[in-house]
Amino acid sequence: MNNELVINSTASEVTIALLEDKNVVELNSEKRDQRFSVGDIYLGRVKKLIPGLNAAFVDVGHEKDAFLHYLDLGPQVQSLAKLIRLTTTGKKPDSMLTNFQPEPDINKGGKIASVLSVNQWVLVQVAKEPISSKGPRITSEISLAGRYVVMVPFSDTVSISQKIKSAEERQRLKRLAMSIKPKGFGLIVRTVADGKKVAELDRDIQELVSKWKSCFEQLETAKPPQRILGELNRTSTILRDLLNPNFNNIHVNDATLYEEIKNYISGIAPEQTEIVKLYKGKVPIFDNFGIDKQIKLSFGKTVTMPSGAYLIVEHTEALHVIDVNSGGRVKTGDATQEANALQVNLDAATEIARQLRLRDMGGIIVIDFIDLHSTQNRKLLYDKMKSEMKKDRAKHTILPPSKFGLVQITRQRVRPVTNITTAEKCPACDGTGEIKASILLVDEIENNLRYFVQEQNEKILSLIVHPYLEAFLNKGGFFKKSVADLWRKKFKAKISVTANNNYHIMEYHFFNKSEEEIKI
């Protein structure tokens, strides 16, 4: 499979598209000023205890207090509370917990009031970003994620990813991890560690130890609410979790980000640094790789499939609903209605699995497939859905089709669902339905050209317009010159006309030879 990352960096955000065989399957967007990312560690203050929910609300600096349930405290929360108390009062225990005496584990069926009190300082980690009107969901079971392992303070256990199936490999990794793990810390060995040598695992652990020490130093002088340790940015997190030998290319359009990614990859996978490529094309990077078009086709209420079938996607507060429709798909040959319904459903299963990843839909998803009467066909559909969802990194559970033909999925939700509006108010008319006379537009552009060339002495100009207008300006005939050719001759200047799919029909911009926009 051909795997590629295409990264579009702008002044306000970084958007990352994951392509599998040229198809966009994941889309991640990160605002440059974004806070409260999954994995960030905060020193917070308990604001309120809610005994009825067996939970607490914690101030971590968000406009809405973060939610901490008793089950998310972790068994060693008392040890963590003791560490905070000693550290913030200047008693400075050793950062590697060598002389630290841990407290007993809390009771799994206990009450929040027996563990926490109002105004108590707590060290917490973001488990879910703020979604809708809710604040962040947090946990006090701190973990530090590396490429090959996850390190857990106040634990001595080593566990291996369930996705590593070989019993021999699981034993080998457990033996290696037990031999190199720091005392007082547990390890979770990740799937990508399969087949890795002890030196690679040890290097990963040492980086996590360094992170923990940095967190510990910050804690000495911190006052809540304060971020103690930030997770990697979204780009680095995706590279850490996804990068494997099957990755072919990483394209990025920002020179600074290009260097950061190259340096990061040289640290985790030096043999793959050459796959990072700086995009220098004049066409926007997402247009060049056909990503913008795929996004516009894939988002919105209706999603069409090559067979003619289509999906209707609805979002509610409680769940997401997907309806499968056969559309204009007609019977082929002697195929029965059941066979056609099965084929549409199998095609839809592939597209639905992609949609869940692309939109990052989480929570409860209910899919209304076309009714199948055969038990065998329903099993084929269920197996197909499970097979397609194996590519999904988010934790999920799929139930077999019910008697009504509904398939229910629960999928881990840690971020708000990606929602891109594909139908927009016309920017040319601002929704009025009327624009200035198009016959005057070319005259307006020509007048601006005359001013730039004759008054500002700009002899090299680039004009960017909508594709329809670009075709009109550049198209000539056998004996007739194009409008652009006439302008070059008339103004004795080097003038290029190119298209941008993101412009509306009446929009145009001028750029000088340094590719800086000339304001009109």
BAGU-289694 format. One line per field, with one value per residue (C-alpha): residue number from 0; residue in three letters; x, y, z. Coordinates in steps of 0.25 Angstrom, whole numbers, plus 2048, in hexadecimal, padded with zeros to 3 digits. Example, Ala and Ser with C-alpha at 12.3 -4.5 7.8 and 13.67 -1.06 7.14 Angstrom:
BEGIN
pos c(0,1)
code c(ALA,SER)
xx c(831,837)
yy c(7EE,7FC)
zz c(81F,81D)
END
This chain:
BEGIN
pos c(0,1,2,3,4,5,6,7,8,9,10,11,12,13,14,15,16,17,18,19,20,21,22,23,24,25,26,27,28,29,30,31,32,33,34,35,36,37,38,39,40,41,42,43,44,45,46,47,48,49,50,51,52,53,54,55,56,57,58,59,60,61,62,63,64,65,66,67,68,69,70,71,72,73,74,75,76,77,78,79,80,81,82,83,84,85,86,87,88,89,90,91,92,93,94,95,96,97,98,99,100,101,102,103,104,105,106,107,108,109,110,111,112,113,114,115,116,117,118,119,120,121,122,123,124,125,126,127,128,129,130,131,132,133,134,135,136,137,138,139,140,141,142,143,144,145,146,147,148,149,150,151,152,153,154,155,156,157,158,159,160,161,162,163,164,165,166,167,168,169,170,171,172,173,174,175,176,177,178,179,180,181,182,183,184,185,186,187,188,189,190,191,192,193,194,195,196,197,198,199,200,201,202,203,204,205,206,207,208,209,210,211,212,213,214,215,216,217,218,219,220,221,222,223,224,225,226,227,228,229,230,231,232,233,234,235,236,237,238,239,240,241,242,243,244,245,246,247,248,249,250,251,252,253,254,255,256,257,258,259,260,261,262,263,264,265,266,267,268,269,270,271,272,273,274,275,276,277,278,279,280,281,282,283,284,285,286,287,288,289,290,291,292,293,294,295,296,297,298,299,300,301,302,303,304,305,306,307,308,309,310,311,312,313,314,315,316,317,318,319,320,321,322,323,324,325,326,327,328,329,330,331,332,333,334,335,336,337,338,339,340,341,342,343,344,345,346,347,348,349,350,351,352,353,354,355,356,357,358,359,360,361,362,363,364,365,366,367,368,369,370,371,372,373,374,375,376,377,378,379,380,381,382,383,384,385,386,387,388,389,390,391,392,393,394,395,396,397,398,399,400,401,402,403,404,405,406,407,408,409,410,411,412,413,414,415,416,417,418,419,420,421,422,423,424,425,426,427,428,429,430,431,432,433,434,435,436,437,438,439,440,441,442,443,444,445,446,447,448,449,450,451,452,453,454,455,456,457,458,459,460,461,462,463,464,465,466,467,468,469,470,471,472,473,474,475,476,477,478,479,480,481,482,483,484,485,486,487,488,489,490,491,492,493,494,495,496,497,498,499,500,501,502,503,504,505,506,507,508,509,510,511,512,513,514,515,516,517,518,519)
code c(MET,ASN,ASN,GLU,LEU,VAL,ILE,ASN,SER,THR,ALA,SER,GLU,VAL,THR,ILE,ALA,LEU,LEU,GLU,ASP,LYS,ASN,VAL,VAL,GLU,LEU,ASN,SER,GLU,LYS,ARG,ASP,GLN,ARG,PHE,SER,VAL,GLY,ASP,ILE,TYR,LEU,GLY,ARG,VAL,LYS,LYS,LEU,ILE,PRO,GLY,LEU,ASN,ALA,ALA,PHE,VAL,ASP,VAL,GLY,HIS,GLU,LYS,ASP,ALA,PHE,LEU,HIS,TYR,LEU,ASP,LEU,GLY,PRO,GLN,VAL,GLN,SER,LEU,ALA,LYS,LEU,ILE,ARG,LEU,THR,THR,THR,GLY,LYS,LYS,PRO,ASP,SER,MET,LEU,THR,ASN,PHE,GLN,PRO,GLU,PRO,ASP,ILE,ASN,LYS,GLY,GLY,LYS,ILE,ALA,SER,VAL,LEU,SER,VAL,ASN,GLN,TRP,VAL,LEU,VAL,GLN,VAL,ALA,LYS,GLU,PRO,ILE,SER,SER,LYS,GLY,PRO,ARG,ILE,THR,SER,GLU,ILE,SER,LEU,ALA,GLY,ARG,TYR,VAL,VAL,MET,VAL,PRO,PHE,SER,ASP,THR,VAL,SER,ILE,SER,GLN,LYS,ILE,LYS,SER,ALA,GLU,GLU,ARG,GLN,ARG,LEU,LYS,ARG,LEU,ALA,MET,SER,ILE,LYS,PRO,LYS,GLY,PHE,GLY,LEU,ILE,VAL,ARG,THR,VAL,ALA,ASP,GLY,LYS,LYS,VAL,ALA,GLU,LEU,ASP,ARG,ASP,ILE,GLN,GLU,LEU,VAL,SER,LYS,TRP,LYS,SER,CYS,PHE,GLU,GLN,LEU,GLU,THR,ALA,LYS,PRO,PRO,GLN,ARG,ILE,LEU,GLY,GLU,LEU,ASN,ARG,THR,SER,THR,ILE,LEU,ARG,ASP,LEU,LEU,ASN,PRO,ASN,PHE,ASN,ASN,ILE,HIS,VAL,ASN,ASP,ALA,THR,LEU,TYR,GLU,GLU,ILE,LYS,ASN,TYR,ILE,SER,GLY,ILE,ALA,PRO,GLU,GLN,THR,GLU,ILE,VAL,LYS,LEU,TYR,LYS,GLY,LYS,VAL,PRO,ILE,PHE,ASP,ASN,PHE,GLY,ILE,ASP,LYS,GLN,ILE,LYS,LEU,SER,PHE,GLY,LYS,THR,VAL,THR,MET,PRO,SER,GLY,ALA,TYR,LEU,ILE,VAL,GLU,HIS,THR,GLU,ALA,LEU,HIS,VAL,ILE,ASP,VAL,ASN,SER,GLY,GLY,ARG,VAL,LYS,THR,GLY,ASP,ALA,THR,GLN,GLU,ALA,ASN,ALA,LEU,GLN,VAL,ASN,LEU,ASP,ALA,ALA,THR,GLU,ILE,ALA,ARG,GLN,LEU,ARG,LEU,ARG,ASP,MET,GLY,GLY,ILE,ILE,VAL,ILE,ASP,PHE,ILE,ASP,LEU,HIS,SER,THR,GLN,ASN,ARG,LYS,LEU,LEU,TYR,ASP,LYS,MET,LYS,SER,GLU,MET,LYS,LYS,ASP,ARG,ALA,LYS,HIS,THR,ILE,LEU,PRO,PRO,SER,LYS,PHE,GLY,LEU,VAL,GLN,ILE,THR,ARG,GLN,ARG,VAL,ARG,PRO,VAL,THR,ASN,ILE,THR,THR,ALA,GLU,LYS,CYS,PRO,ALA,CYS,ASP,GLY,THR,GLY,GLU,ILE,LYS,ALA,SER,ILE,LEU,LEU,VAL,ASP,GLU,ILE,GLU,ASN,ASN,LEU,ARG,TYR,PHE,VAL,GLN,GLU,GLN,ASN,GLU,LYS,ILE,LEU,SER,LEU,ILE,VAL,HIS,PRO,TYR,LEU,GLU,ALA,PHE,LEU,ASN,LYS,GLY,GLY,PHE,PHE,LYS,LYS,SER,VAL,ALA,ASP,LEU,TRP,ARG,LYS,LYS,PHE,LYS,ALA,LYS,ILE,SER,VAL,THR,ALA,ASN,ASN,ASN,TYR,HIS,ILE,MET,GLU,TYR,HIS,PHE,PHE,ASN,LYS,SER,GLU,GLU,GLU,ILE,LYS,ILE)
xx c(800,805,805,807,806,803,804,7FE,804,7FD,7FF,7F4,7F4,7FA,7F2,7F7,7F1,7F4,7F3,7F2,7F3,7F0,7E3,7E2,7DF,7E2,7E2,7E8,7E8,7EF,7EE,7FB,7F6,7EE,7EF,7EA,7EF,7ED,7F9,7FC,7FF,7FA,7FA,7EC,7E4,7D7,7CB,7BF,7BC,7B0,7AC,7A0,7A9,7B5,7BE,7C4,7C6,7D4,7D9,7E4,7E3,7D8,7CB,7C4,7C9,7CF,7C7,7CE,7C7,7CA,7CE,7D8,7DF,7E8,7EC,7F8,7F2,7F5,804,803,7FC,808,812,80B,80B,819,81E,816,81A,829,82C,831,830,839,833,835,82D,839,836,828,81E,811,804,7FA,7F1,7E3,7D6,7D0,7C2,7C5,7C0,7C6,7C5,7CD,7D9,7D8,7D4,7D0,7DC,7E6,7F1,7F0,7F9,7F1,7F2,7E8,7E1,7D7,7D7,7CC,7C0,7B4,7B0,7B8,7C6,7D1,7D0,7DC,7E3,7ED,7F3,7FF,806,811,810,81C,81E,81F,81B,812,818,80E,814,811,80F,818,811,814,809,80A,801,7F6,7F8,805,800,80D,80F,81E,81F,816,81F,82C,827,822,830,837,82D,82F,83E,83F,833,836,832,825,81F,817,817,80D,814,80E,80B,816,820,81E,82B,833,841,843,84C,840,836,841,843,834,833,83E,837,82B,833,838,82A,826,832,82E,81F,825,82D,822,819,823,81E,811,804,7F6,7F1,7FD,802,80E,811,80C,809,811,80A,7FF,809,814,809,804,812,815,809,808,816,81A,823,816,816,81A,81A,818,815,815,814,81B,82A,82B,821,829,835,82E,828,835,83C,831,832,841,83F,835,837,844,843,836,83B,83B,82C,82A,829,827,81C,81F,814,80C,7FF,7FA,7FF,7F1,7ED,7F9,7F7,7E8,7E4,7DB,7D2,7D2,7CE,7C3,7BE,7BF,7B9,7AB,79E,79E,7AA,7AA,7B1,7B7,7AC,7A1,79D,79E,79E,796,79E,796,79C,794,798,797,79C,79F,796,79A,790,794,78C,78E,78B,78C,793,78B,78B,796,794,78C,78F,784,77F,787,794,793,790,79C,7A5,7A0,7A2,7B0,7B4,7AD,7B5,7C2,7BE,7B8,7C5,7CC,7C2,7C3,7D2,7D1,7C7,7CC,7BE,7BD,7B3,7A7,7A6,799,79A,78D,792,788,780,787,77E,789,790,79D,79D,79B,7A7,7AF,7AB,7AF,7BD,7BF,7BC,7C6,7D0,7CF,7CF,7DC,7E4,7DE,7E7,7DC,7D6,7C9,7BE,7B5,7A8,7A2,796,78A,77C,779,786,78D,79C,7A0,7AE,7B5,7C1,7CB,7C9,7D4,7D2,7C6,7C1,7C7,7BC,7BF,7B4,7B4,7A8,7AC,7A5,7AA,7B5,7B3,7A5,7A5,798,790,790,796,7A4,7AA,7A9,7B3,7B6,7BC,7C6,7D0,7D0,7D2,7DE,7E4,7E3,7EA,7F5,7F7,7F9,803,80B,80B,80A,811,81B,818,81D,81B,80D,805,7F6,7EF,7E0,7D5,7D7,7CB,7D1,7DF,7DA,7D3,7E0,7EA,7E2,7E5,7E2,7EA,7EA,7E5,7EE,7E9,7E5,7F2,7FA,7F4,7F7,806,807,800,807,815,815,817,809,805,7F7,7F4,7E8,7E5,7D9,7D7,7D3,7C5,7C1,7C3,7D0,7DE,7EB,7F8,806,814,821,824,817,811,803,801,7F5,7EB)
yy c(800,80E,817,826,832,83F,84B,859,863,871,87D,878,869,85C,852,844,83A,82C,825,816,813,822,821,82B,822,82B,83A,841,850,857,866,86D,872,866,861,855,84A,83C,838,845,845,850,854,857,85A,853,85D,854,846,83F,833,82F,82D,829,833,840,84D,852,860,85E,86C,869,871,864,85C,84F,842,837,82B,821,816,81F,822,816,80C,814,822,823,821,82C,835,833,836,843,846,843,84A,857,859,858,84A,846,837,830,832,823,81F,817,81B,81D,815,813,813,807,806,80C,804,802,804,80F,81E,82A,832,827,82A,839,846,854,85D,851,851,846,841,83D,83A,83E,831,838,846,850,84C,854,85B,852,854,84A,83C,839,82E,82D,820,827,820,825,820,81D,816,808,809,810,813,813,819,811,804,7F8,7F0,7EE,7EB,7E8,7ED,7E3,7E6,7DE,7D0,7C8,7C1,7C0,7CF,7D3,7CC,7D2,7E0,7DE,7D8,7E4,7EE,7E8,7E9,7F8,7FE,808,804,80A,80B,802,800,7FD,7F8,7FD,7F6,7FD,7F6,7E9,7E4,7F0,7EE,7F1,7FE,804,802,807,814,816,813,81D,828,825,826,833,838,833,83B,848,846,844,851,859,853,859,868,866,86C,867,868,866,85D,854,84D,84E,843,843,84B,844,842,83B,833,82D,82A,824,81B,818,818,80B,805,805,815,81A,829,835,842,84F,85D,864,865,866,85B,853,854,851,844,840,842,83A,82E,82E,82B,820,81A,81F,816,81D,82C,82C,82A,838,842,851,855,861,861,86E,866,865,857,851,855,84F,841,842,842,84F,848,83B,843,84A,83D,835,83F,844,83D,835,82C,825,819,815,80A,814,811,81C,81E,828,82D,833,838,83A,83D,82F,827,827,820,81B,816,80E,810,808,815,813,805,7FB,7EC,7E6,7DA,7CF,7D5,7D4,7DF,7D9,7D8,7E7,7EB,7E3,7E9,7F7,7F4,7EF,7FB,804,7FD,801,810,810,80B,816,821,81E,820,82C,833,82D,82A,824,820,817,815,80E,809,806,7FC,7F7,7EB,7DE,7D1,7C7,7C4,7C0,7CE,7D5,7CE,7D2,7E1,7E0,7DA,7E4,7EF,7E9,7E8,7F6,7FB,7F4,800,809,80D,812,807,802,7F7,7F2,7EB,7E1,7E6,7E6,7E0,7EE,7EE,7F8,7F7,7FF,803,80A,812,819,828,830,83D,844,83E,844,84C,853,85B,858,861,870,87D,883,88D,894,898,896,88E,899,891,89D,8A1,8AC,8AB,8A0,8A8,8B3,8AA,8A8,8B8,8B9,8AF,8B7,8C4,8BE,8B9,8C6,8CD,8C2,8C2,8D1,8D8,8CE,8C9,8BA,8B3,8A5,8A1,895,895,88A,888,87E,872,877,885,87F,877,883,88C,882,87B,880,87A,877,886,88D,890,88E,89A,897,898,8A5,8AA,8A6,8AD,8B9,8BC,8B6,8AE,89F,89B,88D,889,87C,876,873,86A,871,87E,882,886,895,894,898,89B,8A1,89D,8A3,89C,899,892,89C,8A1,8AF,8B5,8BC)
zz c(800,7FC,809,808,811,80B,815,812,81B,81C,825,82E,82D,828,821,81F,815,815,807,805,7F6,7F3,7FB,807,813,81F,820,82C,82F,839,83D,840,84D,851,85F,866,85D,861,869,86F,87E,887,896,899,8A5,8A9,8A8,8AC,8B0,8AA,8B3,8AA,89E,8A7,89F,8A1,899,898,894,889,883,879,879,87D,889,885,889,891,894,8A0,896,88F,89C,89A,8A6,8AA,8AB,8BA,8B6,8AC,8B6,8C0,8B5,8B2,8C1,8C3,8B6,8B7,8C6,8C3,8C8,8BA,8B9,8AF,8A1,89E,8AB,8B0,8BF,8BD,8C5,8BD,8C4,8C3,8B7,8B8,8B9,8AB,8B0,8B9,8BA,8B4,8C1,8C8,8BF,8BB,8C2,8BD,8B9,8B9,8AF,8A5,89A,88E,87F,874,86F,866,860,863,85B,858,865,86E,874,873,878,881,888,893,88E,888,87C,873,864,85C,84F,854,862,86C,879,886,893,8A0,899,898,88E,87F,875,866,85B,858,849,84A,848,849,856,854,851,85C,866,860,861,86F,873,86C,873,881,87F,87B,882,88D,89B,8A0,891,889,87A,86F,863,856,849,841,84B,844,840,845,84C,85B,857,850,85C,866,85E,85E,86D,870,868,870,87D,879,877,885,88B,883,889,897,896,891,89D,8A7,8A4,89E,8A2,89D,893,88B,87F,884,878,86A,860,853,848,840,834,83D,844,837,832,840,83F,830,82A,825,81A,811,811,803,804,80D,806,80D,808,813,814,823,825,81B,823,830,82A,824,832,839,82F,830,83F,83E,830,82A,81E,819,819,80A,809,80E,803,802,7F9,7F1,7E6,7E3,7E3,7F2,7F7,7FA,7EC,7E6,7ED,7EA,7F9,7F8,7EE,7F6,803,7FC,7F6,804,80E,80F,811,804,800,7F2,7EF,7E1,7DF,7E0,7EE,7F9,808,810,81C,828,835,842,850,854,848,839,82F,821,817,80B,7FE,7F1,7E9,7DA,7DB,7D2,7D2,7C9,7C1,7C9,7D7,7E1,7EA,7F6,7EE,7EA,7F8,7FD,7F3,7F6,805,803,7FC,806,811,80B,809,817,81E,816,81A,829,828,81F,828,835,838,847,851,84C,83D,837,829,821,816,80C,811,80F,811,810,81D,815,80E,81C,821,814,817,825,822,817,821,82B,820,81C,82A,82D,826,831,83C,845,84F,84A,84B,840,843,839,830,838,833,82D,825,82F,832,83F,841,84D,849,853,853,858,84F,849,83C,82F,828,81B,815,806,802,804,803,7F6,7F9,7EC,7EE,7FE,7FC,7F5,7E7,7E0,7DC,7D4,7C5,7C1,7B4,7BC,7C4,7B9,7B7,7C6,7C6,7BA,7C1,7CD,7C4,7BD,7CB,7D0,7C3,7BF,7CD,7D6,7CB,7CE,7C1,7C6,7CC,7CF,7CF,7D7,7D3,7D3,7C9,7C1,7BF,7BD,7B2,7AB,7AD,7A8,79D,78F,781,774,770,77C,788,796,79F,7A7,79B,797,7A5,7A4,797,79B,7A8,7A4,7B1,7B5,7B9,7BD,7C0,7C9,7D0,7DE,7E1,7EF,7E8,7E5,7D7,7D9,7E2,7DD,7E3,7DD,7E2,7DE,7DA,7E9,7EA,7F3,7F2,7EC,7F4,7EB)
END
